[in-house]
């Protein structure tokens, strides 16, 4: 069930999750994780990292992994699952996306480091320009720095290997 828009910006999701501490139980892929807080009818809450887009991994037969998708997913599995995190919601936008996932900035409790930023900084994610959020400019600066240094996916990515949304934006900028 999609709860986006149901309660507005200040609804139950905000009071339940904003600032909550949880343990990451699963990495679905590079930018989607499960945490150990029950969510409506599920035993866990599924979080989509706000403001980033990791390359996709194949979830069904016949699909192919995107360039650097496995590396991003592996990083999250190996470095994030089992860790305690603090969930922070964007104060200006709905807490849930169109698929019902909670959209969040995720900070490691032990280091204070933000997972969203770490993934961009290491070249494991794109700064997602499709949706506004309070850290847009910060994420774009991190991406520019990673691309210039040719870190992670930026070392060998070709324009046709980028996500379709990114290809459309790049094409629109060159017109």
N, C-alpha and C positions, 0 to 999 in steps of 0.2 A: 504494500500500500504506500502510495506516495503522499507524504505529509507536507510537502513544500507548499507554502502559501496558506495552509490550513489555519495556522495560529498567528501569522504575522511575524515580524522580526523579534518580538519579545515573548513569544509563546513558550510552551513547556520545553522545547528543545534547548532554548537558550538557558533557562534556569537549570536544566538537568545536566547539560554538557559543558557549557562555557566555563573553563577553569578546572574541569574534572580531571582527576588522575586515573589512569587506566593502564593495563598491561596489554601490549600488542600480542594477539594470539595467532594471527595468520597474515601472510602477505598474499593478497589475491594477485597482484602484479606490482609494478613499480610505484604506482600512485594511488593504490587502493589497499587498505588494511582493515582487519577486524580487531576490535578491542573488547575486553571482557566486561563490558557494561551491557546488560540486557536492553534490547531495543524493541519496544512494542511486542511483536510476536516471535522475535528471534532471541536466542540466548546470547548473542553478541551484537555489537553495533558496527556496521560497516561505514568506514570513513573514506572519503575521497579527498586527497590532499588539495586544498584550494590553491588556485593560481598557477598550477604546474600541469604539465602533460608529459608523462613518460611514454616512450615508444611502446606500442602494444605488443603483447605476446599472444600467441595462438591459444584460444580457449576451446576451440572445436575442431573436429576433423576437417581437413581441407584448407584451414586457415594457415597463414604463414606469419612468423614473428617479424615485426618491424625491425629495421636497423637499430641495434643496441637495446632491444626490448628485453632479451634474456639477461643482459648485464645489469639493467636497472632492477629487474625483479630479483635477481640473485643478491644484489647488494641489500635490498630490503629484507629478504629472507634471512641472510646471514648477519646483518647488523642491527636489525630493528625488532624482529620477532623475539618475544620474551622480555623486552625492555619496558620500563615504566615511562609513560608519556603524559604530558599535560595537553589537553585539548583546548584550543582557543578558536572561537567563532568570529567571523567578520562582523563588526557591530553594525554595518550599513546594509547588509544583504541577508536574504533568507538563509537559514542554516542548512537547508536541504536542496539538492539538485533534482533534476527531472527523473532520476531513477530511484529516488528516495534515500540516497546515501547522504550522510552528514558531511558537509563541506567544511574542512577545518585546517587550521595551521596546527602542526603537531611539534611539540617541544620535548626533548629528552629531559626527564626529571634530573638525572645525574649530572648532565653537562650544561643544560640550558640551551643547547644548540637546537635550531629549528630544522626538522627533517625536510620540509619543503625547500628551504634554502640550500641545504646540503646537497640535495639531488640536482639542483640547477648548477651549483658551484662545481660539482664533480663531473658535469657533462652527462648526467644520467636522465635529465628532464629538460624540456623546453619551458620557458616562461609562457604561460597560456594567455594570449592576448585577446581571446574571444570574450572573456567575461571580466567586468570591472571588479576590483577588490582593493582594500586599503593598502596592500603592499605591492601593487602593480609596478610602480617605478623602481622599487628596490629589486624586485625579481628580474626586471628587464636589464638593470645594470649588471646583476650577477650573470645573466645569460650572455650579455655582450662580452664580459670579462672571460668567461669560459670559452666562448667561440674564438675570441682573439688568441687565447692561449692554446687552442686546439685540444682541449681536454675532453676525454670521454668520447661521446658520439660525434663531437665537433672535429675530431681528428680526421675522419674519412667520410662524413655524411655527404651524400649527393642530394641536390634539390629534390629529385624524384623519390628519395627515401624518406623525406620529411612527411609528417602527417598531412593529410589532404587539406585541413584547415590552414595549415602553415603555407602550403603551396599556393592556395588561393590568395592569401594575404600578400605573399611575396610577388605574385603576378600582378595584383592590384597596385602595388607600390611601384612597379616598373612601367606602368602605363602612363 
